[in-house]
């Protein structure tokens, strides 16, 4: 079971406005906290010790992203097949996008503006 704890880097990142780089191997707890904060209230968010998953809910725009602790992107979109692994996750300061970086991949997921409107309204 995923143990919820506030990592020092996550707390610092929440108190400051800047992009934060996390290493998938050593910063999973901090990544999990940041992921939950980024997607909380925008749809279904599942955080475990092995998987991070976000899925929007109708009637919102259909989107989602799933990441595992092995550094794999589990794409929900058939046309977005990515056959690479990543070792770094970068969250932008506004929690509107994240980048997955690895030896052969640099992928950016951006939260659709329709979902960001939910955050701004507080729905």
N, C-alpha and C positions, 0 to 999 in steps of 0.2 A: 504494500500500500504506500502511496506517495505520502511522504511526511512533509507537512506544511511547516516551513520555517522561513523566517525572513533573513535571506542572505545579506551580508554586509554590502556587497556591490549593488544588489537590487535596491536596498534602502537608499544608498547614495544616489543612484540613478533617478529614483523617484523624486528626490529632493532637488535635483539640478536638471536643467534643460540642455541636453546634449545627446547625441547618438551614443549608444553603448554597445561595445563588442563583447560577445560571450563565447567562450570555448565550449563546444558540445560535451567534451569529456569531463571537464572539471566544474562546469558552471550550471549543471542541469537544474538544480533547485532555483537558482536565480533566473534562468531562462523560463522556467515554468511560471514563476511569479509574474514576470514581465509579459509573457504570452497571455496569461489570464487577465491581466490588467488591460492589455491591448484589445482583447476580444470580448471581455465581459460586458453583457448587456446588448450585444450585437447579434446573438444567436446562441447556438449550443456550443459550449466549451467543455471539453473533457481533458483533464490533466491527470496523468498517472506517472509512475516512476519510469515508464518506458515509452509513453506516447503523449503527444500534444495534438489536440484536434479541435478545429473550429468548423462549424457548418452554419450557414445562414438559414433562416426559416422563412417560408412563404408568409406573407406576400412579398417579402424583400427579394432583392436580386439574388439569384442562385450563385453561391460561391463557397469556398471552403479551402482549408489547408490542413494537412496532417504531417507531422514531423515525428520521427522516432529517435530514440537515444543512440542509435547506431549511425546517425547522420544521414538519414534518407528522407527525401521528400516523397510522400505518398500522395501523388496528385489525384484530385477528384475530377479533373478535367481530362477526358481521353486524348485530346489533341495536345496536351501539355506533358507528354511523356519525357521525363528527365532521367537519364540513366547515369547518374553521378552521385557521389556522396559529398556532404559538406562537413566542415569541422568548426565553422564560425557562424554565429548568428548576430546580425547587427539590427537593433531596433532604432528607428529614427526617434528624434526627441518628442514628436507629437503623437507617437504611437499610431501612425497612419500607414506605415509600411515596415517591412522587415526584409533584410537581405540574407540569403544563404550563400556562404562562400566556401569553396573547397578547391582542390587542386585543378579540377576541370569544369567547375561550375560557378557561376555568379548569377543567382536568380533573385529577383525582387518580387515580393507579393505586396500589392497595395490594396488597402481596404477600399472598396467602392464608395464613392461619395454618397450614394443612397444610404449606406449603413452608417457612415459618419454622421449623417443627419440625425439618426437615432441617438447617437451619443450626445450630440449637441442639444437635443430636446430632452434628454434624460429618460427616454422610453425604456 
